[in-house]
Amino acid sequence: MSQSAPPPDPGAQSRALWLSTIAFTICFAAWTIFSIIGIQIKRDLGLTEFQFGLLIGTPILTGSLIRLVLGVWTDQYGGRIVYTAVMLSAAAATALLSLAYDYTTFLIAALGVGIAGGSFAVGIAYVSKWFPKEKQGTALGIFGAGNVGAAVTKFLAPFVMVAMGWKAVALIWAAALVVMAVVFFLFTKDDPDLAARKASGTKPESFAAMMEPLKNVQVWRFSLYYFFVFGAFVALALWLPRYIIETYGFDIKTAGMIGAAYSVPASLFRAYGGHLSDRYGARRVMYWTLGVSVVVTFILSYPPTDYLVQGIGGPMRFHLETGVTAFIVLVFVLGFFMSLGKAAVYKHIPVYYPNRVGAVGGIVGLIGGLGGFVLPMAFGLLNDLTGIRQSCFMLLFAISAVALVWMHFAILRMEREAAAPVLEKLPALPEMQPIHGPAQEGALRGGAIQDWRPEDPAFWEEKGRAIARRNLWVSIPCLLLAFAVWMVWSVVVAKLPQVGFRFTTDELFWLAALPGLSGATLRIFYSFMPPIFGGRLWTTLATWSLILPALGIGFAVQNPNTPYWVFLLLALLCGFGGGNFASSMANISFFFPKREKGNALALNAGLGNLGVSVVQFVVPMAITAGVFGWLGGDPQAVGTGGSLWLQNAGFIWVPFIAAAAFAAWFKMDDLASMKASFADQAVIFQRKHNWIMCFLYTGTFGSFIGYSAGFPLLARTQFPEVDALQYAFLGPLVGALSRSLTGWVSDKWGGGRVTFWVFVLMAIGVYGVIHFLGIKGEPGAFWGFFGCFMLLFFASGVGNASTFQMIPAIMGKEMGRLMPGVDAAARRAQAEKESAAIIGFTSAIAAYGAFFIPKSYGTSIAMTGSPLAALWAFFIFYLLCIAVTWGVYTRRGGLLHDIERGRTPGPAVNA
């Protein structure tokens, strides 16, 4: 509550809280209506698991995405009018649901029903303004207890549906929304802040001003917590009835009751969570929430298992399974602690952002609500892929564990930084304390290079160049191995059917695509790691991590009975290799002066990219012989005759990984000037050119890595008469060499201009692939197809170098506009820091191409029988890239037009 507002009327205050809570309960009941009626709709329409997950998640998507806008509108125009409008809109959409007749119309109607979910952001902003800081936790906890609306739907909807049909449920819930909207509007008042603003004639703040707090990293950390405590709550509220029916065999009424045993505590006890947060502190409540959630979800994720133990007296058999009673107790506990955590997260917002509750609460609620959309689909997808019903709890275990670890390390870092002056004065070992004095402080600590001045010619010639090149030449083999492990599935999946694995084409494409998904996601985090942990330590750890998927693949492929979910897990672990690129490029960029940065990054990236070609060249040879003798295991018989040592596809990299990791630890260096927290680097999220370059780099590197992952399997499925695997390595080889050898083209002509023509070539290349697939039955069609792919690989390699050349040039020019009041040295330092972070982050986003391109092939083939739909989508994407490059950077008046033509002095960069 703003200090400028007068004390609120107690009666109006009480009505605002309780009517908002009742309204939120009814909105939440409508928001989760598909958790019950969706079961009948699934049966009527014969929906797949994924389609069902999408249907019940669609309202959650709408309700999540509109929370930010509704929260801002509430801050600007008041909760009374916005809340009323939300309820009336949701009522209309819920009533129209009864008119839906097929899957498409149900999805459209579900989008409208989702408006009810946006009520949370409105209520949080409205209620918080009625209470002082010391009571806001309790007040918001009471309001948040409106989550019990999910239990209301589970209790009542099954009875209404059995008696009157699912359409009656929609109409009754819509009527309840209309009645509540009228009551709310008639019996509530404008909040005190809005009333004071109206009285003074002050205009509301702009949307941009409301968004200012979103640059703070803690807002996004709160969002992750809420993604679990709220998003997972909503997902389970939607998912549990069906899970209980299929796992324990209950009817829909009983399943609804049991689901309510989870929903009720996850809602009502939110008020108690607010009270505990007010009294004991939100941090302690969050520790308990995440800690208990990790334990409970681990137990729930354990599938029914039969054990056979060879005992002294003979075999002993026993069965381990979570029974229905234990399940109900565990979900009750999980719901209880989730309710505490929801209140604890929102305790912070009105305290630290009193005039931005709508915006900050909106974005936290948006991310949390997205969990309710994404997770049901993920649950269905995991069921389809693994065949294990408990896989939904496995995913929740992973999310809660990540949130707990991030929170704990963030707190430790804060405490360590606060105590840094004291820690610096301590001896290296406690037994040295009696004789430790000022002369010994820091003498044995070692650590990062403190004096690093690569732009100083004398320093660079005397010692800088040797150190930088040593780090570069150690980094390159580490990155090459990372790419090799990342892309090893592109070869392995093509051989699995030959040695007895009975996976479908779509399942094989999933295995080829998943390393791209996990690798791209890890890059988002890896790109910020070198400045936080130091390049030497992080490179060593990241290289050692490659051992896990390499060994895992070697053991898994030896037994055709290995479950598919094991291969899925190993495919995800191969993403460790994909993540390494972002941290490696960010690390090396700090070592070199601007005049040599472009060449250094091109060598690191280009020769590192050779790992893709190396794996597609080495593995086909390594799997034909018992390279490791008896230690490597027996060969697998091939259906057409002969044998393969497919395990060598993983084992062959193990000794090289160990050697590279040791070299990284003993030969690389840390730079003190590189040190920066995530918050320091997070400023790039406010730079529009960061996002534009993410788009363009997806077109170049995303294409390179995606085509590398998908080309072998695509060629095998479209031209089965050709052994394309023996040629597959040529594409990544061409792309890697073109990247490392054509950096000078961008240096001479400008990265923007080169990138423009790269996309022109790529559009031509894709069109050629489409043409030759259309005539694939004619002689020479394969070689035309192959040649067009070589053009794509070549162009993408050139584009990889040219887009990275653009980033430092863009940021160097932008700093003059963003930091006009500081000297040139400070602008240059900031430009370097932001350029390094943007290089890492764009590489992270672009790496999703390794997932989307092969998965697009698989989806297109599954839906249409041909990959042509995916290729046409790529063609349109390249046309968009051409338009963006020209419109933003290379046209007359574009950001880089005059710099690349030498008409205005630009920053001397070659990155």
N, C-alpha and C positions, 0 to 999 in steps of 0.2 A: 504494500500500500504506500503510495507516494506521501511524503511528509507534507506536501502542499495541500493535500485534501483534508477536509474537516473530518472529525470522528464520525463513523457511520452510525446510523440509527440501528439499535440492537434488533428491533423487529425486522427491518429490511435486511440486515445482515443474516439473520437466521433463515429468513425465507430464501435469500439468494443461495445459501449453502444447501438447504434441504430440497428445494425445488430443482436446483441444478443437479443434485445427486439422483433424484427420481427421474429427471429427464434423461440423464446419462444412462441410467439403468434400462429405460425403455429403448433408447437409441442402440445400446449395446445388444439388447435382445434382438432387435431387427437386424443389426450388423452381422450377427452370427446365425441367422435363420437357416442358412444352408447346411449347418451342421446336422440338422434333423431332416428337413424336407429334401436336402440334397441326396440322402440315401435312397429315397423313393424315386427321385428324378434319375439317379444313376441306373436303377433297375429298369425304369421305363424306357430310357434312351440307350441302354446297353453301353455305358461309358467305360473306357479303360481307366486304369488307376491314375494315369497322368491327367486324363481329361477331367476326372472327378476332382483331383487336387487343384486343377486350374479353376474349375467352377466354384469351389468353396473358397478359393483364395482371391478371386476377382473382386468381391466387395471389399476385402481387406486392402487390396491395392488402391482402389479409389479413396477409401477412407484414410489411407496413409498419406497419399500424395497431396490431398487437399488440406492436410493439417497445417502445413506451414502458412499457406495463404489465409486460411480461416483464423489462425492464431494472430497473424499480423492485422487482419481486419478487425479482430476483437480489440486489439490494442488501439486501433485507430478510431473505430466507430462504436465500440461497446458490445458487451456480450449479450445484452438483452435482445437486441434486434437481430444479431447474427445467429444466436442460438435458435430463435424462433424460425428464422428462414431455413436453417439447416433441417430442423424437424419437419417442416412442411414439405421441403424438397424430398427428403427421405421417405415421407409418407406416400407421396405421389409415385415414386419409383417402386416402392414395395407393393402398392396396390396394382400397378401395371405388371408386376411379376406374374400375376394370375393369368395374363394373356399370352405368355410365352408358349411356344409350341414345338421348338426344336433346339438343338444345342446352341446354335448361333444366337437365337433370340434370348435364351436363358443367360448367355454371357453378357449380352447388351443390357438386359434388365439388372443383372448382378452388378454392373458398373454403377447404376443409379442407386441401388440399395446401399452401396458402399458409402454414400454421402453421410449416412448415419454415424459412421466411424469417425468422421471429422469433428464430431461434437466434443471429443475429448480435449482438443486444443482450445476450443472456445471456452469450455467450462473451467479449465485450468487457469486461463488468463482472467476470466471473469471472477471466479471465487477468490483467487489470491489477492485481488485488490480490495477485498472486504476485511482482511485480517492483518494484524501486525506480524512481524517476522517470527516472534517467539511462538505464534500459534498457527503459522501457515502449514507446518508439517502435518499437524493433526487435521486441520481443515481440508487440505488437499488429499489426505488419506481417506477421510470420510467421503469426499467427492469421488475419489478413485474407486471406492467400494462399489460404485455403479457397474463395475465389471461383472457383478453378480447377474447382470442381464443375460449373460451366457448361460448361467444355471437356470434362469427363468425359462429360457427357450427349451432347455433340455428337460425340465420338469413338465412344462405345460404342452409344448408343441407335439410330443408323441401322442398324447391323449386327444388333442384336437384333430391331429392328422388321421388317427385311426377312426375317430367318430365321424369326421366331416370332410376329410381329404386335405391334401397339402395346400390347395388354393385357399381354403378357409383360413389356414394359418397366416398366409400373406395378407389377406384382407383384414383380419382381426388385428394383426400387428400394425398395419397401416392406420387403422382407426385409432389405436392407442397413441400413435405419434401425433395425430391431428389434435386429439383432446389435450395431450400434454403441452403442445405448442401454444394452444389458446390459454391454458391455465398459467403457463410460465409467463407469457407476455402480459397478462392481466395483473398478476400478483407480485412481480418483481420490479425493481427500479434500476436505473443506470448506476453503475459502480461509482464510488466516490471520486475517483480520478477523472472519469469522464464528465461527471456532474460539475466538478471544479473547472475543467477545461471549457465546458460549454458556457459556464457563468462568466469566465474571463474572456471568452471569444478566441481562445488559442486554437490554431489549426493543428490537426494531428501531424506527427512526424512522417517523413517520406518512407516509402518502402525500402529504399537503399539504406537509410539510417537505421531502420529496424533490423537489417541484415548484418550490421557491423559486428555483433558479438560472434557470429558464426566463424570468424577467422581463428577463434581460440580453440586449441586442440582439445581442451577438456570437454567442450561441447560434443565433440565427436566421440570421445571416450565414454561420456554419459550415454551417447546414442548406442554404443555397442552393448553396454550393460542393459539398456532398455530393450534392445533387440532380443536379448535373452529373456529377461524377466517378464516383459509384456508380449513381445512377438511370439516367443515360444508358448506362452500361456494361451494366446489366441489360437495358434496353430494346433495345440493339443486340445483346446476346447472344441475345435472343428473336427479333429481327427479321432479323438478317443471313442466316440460312440461306435464308429465303424470298426476300429481296432478291437474293441471289446467284443463286438458281435462275432468277428471272424476268429479271434484268438480263444475266447472262452465260450462261444456258442449261445450267448443270451439273445433274447428278443430285443426289439428296439426300445420298448418301454424300460426294461431293466438296464439296458446299456445307457439310456439317458439318465437314469438315476445314478448309476455308477460314475458317469461322466460328470454329473453334478457334484459328486463327492470331491472331485478335483476343482471344479469351477467355483464352488461356494467359498472354500477357504482362500482360494486365490483372489477373491474379490472382497469379502467382508473383512478379512483381517488386514486389508490395506490401511484401514483407519488406525488399527493398532500399530502398524508399521510406521505411520506418521508420528504417533505418540512416542514410540521408541526412538525415532530419529530426533525428535525434539529433545528427548531426555538424555539419551546416551550417545548421540552422534550418528550421522549417516554412514560414516566409514565403518564403524563396528557392525552396523546392520548389514552393510554390503558384504563384509567378510563372511558373516554367518550365512547370508543368502547364497553366495556363490560357492562357499565351501560345502554346505549341505547339498546343494544342487549337483555338484560334481559327484559326490558319493551316491546319491539317489539315482541319478541318471546312469551311472556305471552299473548299478545293480539291475535296473530295469532293462539295460541294453544287453544283458546276458541271455542268449537264446536258450530254449530247452535243449539240454545236452545229455547224452548218455556216455558214461565213462566206463572203460574197462581197464582195471588196474591189475597187473600181474603181481599178486601177493605171494607170500611165502607158502601159504597153503593152497595156492591155485588162484585162478582169476576171480576178481571181485568186481561186480557190476553195481553201479548206482546211477541214479537219474537226478539231474539238477534242473529245476524249473521254478519260476516265480508263480505261485498259485494265485487264485483270484483274491483271496483275503489279503495276502501280502501285497498284491498289486494295488488294491484299494487303499491300504495304509500308506504305501509309498507315494502314490499320486496325491494323497491328502497332504502328506508332509511336503512334497514338492510344491504343491499349490500354496500351502501356508507360507513357505519361505519366499516364493516368488512374490506373494502379496506384500511381504515386508520390503523386498527389494524395490518394487515399483514405487512405494512411498519414499524410500530412501533416495532414489535417483531424483525425484522431483522436489525433495526437500531443498536441494542446492539452488534450484533455478530462481525462485522469487527472492532468495537472499542475495545472490550475486548479480542478478539481472532484473531488478525490481520493475524497470520500465520497459523490459524486453521479454516479459514472460511469454507473450504470445509467439514471438519469433523463435526464441530459444526452445520453449516448450513445444512449439510446432515442429521444429526440425528433429528434436529428440523423439517426439511422438511419431513423426513421419518414419524415421528409421526403425523404431520399434514396431510400428504397424506394418512396415514392409516385411518384417520377420513373419508376421501372420499371413502374408501373401506368399512369400518365397518358400517358407518351410513346409506347408502342406504339399506343394508341388515336389519339393525335395523328398519328402517322405514317400510319396507315390513313386517317384523316380527310383529311389533306393530300393523300394519293394520290388519294382520291376527288374532292377539290375542285380540285386543280391538274392532275392527270394527269401529274405529274412524279415519277419514282421517287426522285430525289435530294432531294426536298423534306424528307425526314427529316433529312438533314445540314444543310439550310438552317436548320431549327429549332434543331439543336444548335449551329450557329454563333452564332445569336442569344443562346442561353442562356449559352454560354461567354464571349461578348463582354460581356454584362451583368455576369456574375460578376467578370470581370477588371477592368472599369471600377469597379464598386462597391468591390472590395478595394483598388484603387489609390487611389481618392479617400478611402476611410476611413483609409488609412495617411497620405496627405498631410494630412488634417484633423488627425489625431493629432499629427503632427510640427509642423504649423503652430500648434496650440494650445500645444504644449510650448514653442515658440519665440516665442510671442506677446509677452512682455515685451520681448524684444530687437527684434522687428520694429516694435513701436510707436515705438521710439526712432529708427528710420532715417528719412532724408529721403525726400521723394517721388521725387527723381531722384538717381542716384548721383553726378552731377557737383556736387551741392550739399553733399557730405559734408565738404569742408574748412571750410565756413562754417556748418555746421549745429550748433546748440546747443540747450539746454533751451528757450529762448524760441521756437524754431521747431517744436518737436515737435507734430505733429498740426495745425498751423495751416492746411495746405493739403489736408488729407485730406477734409474735407466729410463726407458719409455720413448716417447715420441721425439722426433727431430724438432727442436725449438726454433732454429734459425733456418727459414726456407724462403729464398728470394729468387724464384726462377726468372723473373723479369729483369733482374740485375745481370747484365752481360758478364761482368767479371765473376760473380758468384756462380753463374751457370757454367762458364767455361772451366772454372777451377774445380768444382765439386758437384754442382747440381746435375749436370747432364749424366754423369756416371751413375748417380743414385737413381735418377729417374729412369734411365734405360734398364738398369738392373731390375727395378720393380716391374717395368713393362714386360721384359722377357721372361720373368717368372709368372706374371699374370696371364700371358697368352696361353701357355699349355694348360694352366688351371681352367681357363675359360673354354679351351678346345675340348677338354674332357667333360666339362659341364654340358656343352652342347651335344657331345656324343651320347652321354647318358640320357639327356633330355629326349633325344630323337631315336633312341634304340628301339622303341616300340614300332616306329615306322617300318622297320625291317622284320622284327619278330612277329608282328601280327600276320604278315603275309605267309609265314611258315607254320604257324600254329595248326591250321587244318591238315597239313601234310603229315604231322606227327601224332594225329589222333584226337586233337581238341575239336569238339563239335560245337563251335560257336557260330551264331548267325552272322551274316554280313554286317548288319547293324551293330551287333555286339563287338565285332572286330573294329569297326569305325569308332566306336566308343573308346576302345583301348588306345587307338591311335590319337584320339582327340583329347583324352583326359590329361595327359602330361602338359598339353598346352594350356588347359584351364588352370591347373594348379600352379604351373610355372609362371603364368601371367599374374595370378593373384599374389604369389610370393614376391614377385618383382616389385609390387607396390610397396611392400615392407622392406625388401632388400635394398631398394634405392636410397633409403634413409639410414642404413646401418653403418656404412664406413665412417661418416662423421660422428656417429654416436659411440661405436665400439673401437674404431681404429681400423684402417684398411688391412693391416697385417693379420690381426686376430680374426677379423671377419672372413678374409679370404681363406685362411687356414680352416676354420670351422666349416665354411661353406663347401670347401673341397672335400673334407673328410665326410661330409654328409652324403656324398655320392656313393659311398660304400654300401649304404643300406639298400637302395634299389638294385645296384649291380649284383650284390650277393643274392638278394631276394629273387630276382629274375632267374639267376642260375639254378636255384633250388626248385622254383615253382614249375619251370617248363619240363622238368624231368619226369613228372607224373601227370598223365592225361586226366587223372581224376581230381586234380587240383581245382577247388571251387572257383567259379568265375569271380566271386567277390575278392578273392585273394589277388587276382590279376588286376582288378579295379584298384585295389589299394596300392599295388606296386606301380601301376600307371600314374597314380597321383603322386607317389614318392619320387618318381622321375622328374617331377616338377622342381625338385631341389636344383637340378641342373639348369632349368630355365630361369630360376630366380637369380642365379649367379651373375647373369649378364648385367643387370641393373647396378648391382653393387660394384662389379668390376669396372664398368665404365665411369661411374661416379668417382671411384677411387683414383683411377689413372688420370682423370681430368685435372686433378689437383697438382700433379707432379710436374706438368710441362708448361712452359710459357706459351702465350697465345700464338706466337709465330710457329710453334711446332705442335700445338695441341691437336690440330686437325689430322696431321699425319699419324700421331701417336694413337688417337682414338680409332682411326681407320685401321691401323695395324692390329690393335687390340681386338676390335670388333671383327674385322675381316678374317684374320687368321684364327680367331676364336670360332667364328662361324664355320670354318673348315671342319669343325668337329662333326657337323651334319653330314658333310661329304665323306669324312673319314669313317663314320659309323656305317654308312651305306656301302662303302667299299670294303672295309675290313671284316665286318660281321659275316657277309655271305661266304667269305673265304674261311674265317675262323670256325664256323659251325660245320665245316666239312671234314675236320680232323680232330683227333683227341689231343688237343694242344697240352692239356694238363695231366694226361695219363690217367692212372687210377684215381688220382685226387679229384679230377674233374667229373667223375661219374660215368655211367654207361651211356652209350649213344641211344637215340630213339629211332625205331624203324620207320621208314617212310612208306606210305601206302603203295607207291609205284615201284618200290624196291630201293635198296640202299639204306644208308643210315645218316643221321645228322646228330651232331653234338650241339643242340640248340642252346644248352646252358652256357656255352662259350660266349654267347652274345652278351651275357652279363659278366662272367668271370674274367674275360679278356681285359677289362678295364681296371680291375682291382689293383694289380701291382703299380700301374701308372698313377692311379689316384693317390696311393700311399706316397709315392715318390714326389708327386706335385705338392701334396699337403706339407710334407717335410720341407720342401724347398720354399714354400710360401712362409713358413714359420721362421726359418733361419736366414732367408735372403731378402725378405721384404721389410719395409719400414712403415712407421706411423708418422704422420705430420701433425704437429700441435695446431697449426693454422687451419687444419681440416675440421677440427672439433666443432660440432654444432649440434644442438638439440633438435628434436623433431619440430618443436615449436618455431625454431629459427628458420627451418627449411619449409615449414608449412605455408609460408607466405606465397609460395608458387600457386596455391590453389585459388588465389585472388587474381592471378594474372591470366587474362583471356587468351594470350598467346600460348600459354601452357596447354590449354584445351584444344586450340586450333592445331598445334603441332602434334598432339596426341592423335588427332584425326588423320593428319597427313602421314605420320610415321606408321600408323596402322596400315595405310595403303602401301607402304614400302616394306618395312620389316615384317609387319603382320602377314603380308603376302608371301614374303620369302620363307618364313618359318612355317606358315600354314601349307604352302605348296610342298615344302620339304616333307612335312608330316603326312600329307595326304596323297602325294603323287604315286608312290609305289603301289599302294592298294587301289587307287583309282585306275592306274594303268592295268593292273591285274584283272580288275572286274570288267573293264571296257574292252581290253584286247587280250583275252585269255590265251590266245594262240601265241603270244609273244612273251618271252621271258624278260620282262621289263626290269626286273630287279638288278640285273647285271649292268643296266645303264642308269639306275636311279641316282647313283652318287654324282653323276655329272652335273645335274641341276644345281644342288647346293655348292658344288665346286665352282661352277661358273658364277654363282651369286656371291660367294665369299671372295673370289679373286677380283671380281669387278668392283666390289666394295673397297678392298684394300689397295687396288691399283688405280682407281679413278678419282681419288680425293682431290688431285690437282685440277681436275676439270671444274669442280665447284669452287676451288680457290681462285681459279682464273676467271670464270664466267659468272660466278655467284650461285649459291645454293638454291635460291628461289627459281632462277631461270632453268637450272638443270632439273630441278624437281618437276617443274611444269612439263618439260618434254619427256621425263621419265613416265609420268602418268599417261601421256599420249601413247607412248610405246606399249604400256601395260594394257591399255584399252584395246589396242590393235592385237596384242598377243592373246587376250582372252577371246576376242572375236574369232581369231584363227582357231583356237582350241574348239570353240563351239562349231565352227564350220567343219573341222575334220572329224569331230564326233558324229556329226550329221551324216557323213559319208564313210563311217568306219568300216563298212563292209567292202569298200573298194581297195584295190592294191595301192600301197604307199600311204594309206590314211594314217597308220601308226607313226610314220616318220614325220608327216606334217604335224600331227598332234605333239610329237616329241619336240620338234623344232620350235613350235610356238611356245612350249613350256620353257625351252632353253632361253627364248627371248624374254619371257617373264622373269626368269631367274636373273638374267643379266641386268635387266632394267631395274629390278627390285634391289639388286646389289648397289648399283649406281645411286639409286634413290636413298638407300640407307645412309650412304656417306653424305649426300647433298642435304638431306633433312637435318642431320646433326650439324652440318656446317652452318645452317640457318640459325640455330638456336642461340649461340653466343652473339651473333650479329644482331639478332632481334633484341635480346636483352641488353646488349651494350647500348643500342639506340634508345630503348625504352627507359633506361635509368636516368637519362637526361630529363625526361618528362616526369618520371616518378619521384626523383630525388633532386630537384633543382637547387636546393639550398645547401648541398654538401659539395666537398671538393672532388676533383676527378679521381683521386686515389680511392676514396670511399665508394664512389659509384662503381669503379672498376672491381673492387673487392666484392661488392654486393652482386654485381652482374655475374662474376665468376661463381659465387656460391649458388645463386639462383639457376644459372645455366647448368651446373652440375646436377642439381636436384631435378630440373626439368628433363635433362637427358635421361636420368634414371627413371623418372616417372613415366615419360612418354614410352620408354622401352617396355615398361610394365604393361601399360594399356595396349600397346601394339602387339604384345606377345599373345594376347587373346586370339589372334589370328591362328595360332597353332591349334586352338580348340575349334573355333568357328568354321574354319575352312574344311577340315576333314569331316566335322559333324554335319556341315551343310551338304557335303557330298552324300553322306549316309542318309540324311533326312530326305533329300531330293530323290534319291534312288528308291527309298522306302515308299514315298508318297506318289511318285510319278513313273518310277521304273527307269529313270535316267538322271544324270547329274546336271542336265542342261539348265534347269531352273536355278540351281545354285550359281552356275557360271554367268547367267544373265544378270543375276543380282550383283556379282562382282563387277561386271561391265558397267552397270549403272553407278556403282560406288566409285569407280575410277573417273567417270565423267564428273561426279561431284567433286572429287579431289582436284581435277583440272580447274574447275570453276573457283574453288576456294583458294588455290594457290595463286591464280591470276588475280582474283578480286581483292585479296588481302595484301599480297606481297609484291607481285611483279608488274602489275599494270601501272600506267603513268599515275602517280599519286599514291601508289602502294608503299608500304613501309620500307621495302628493300629496293625499290626501283632505282633511286638516285645513287644509293650506296653501291649497288652491283654494277652500275655504269660509271662509277668514279666521279660523279658530278658533285657529291658532297663527301667530306671525310667521314669514314665510319670507323668503328672500333676495329683495331688490328687483330682480328681473330681468324683462325683457320680450323675451328672445331666443327 
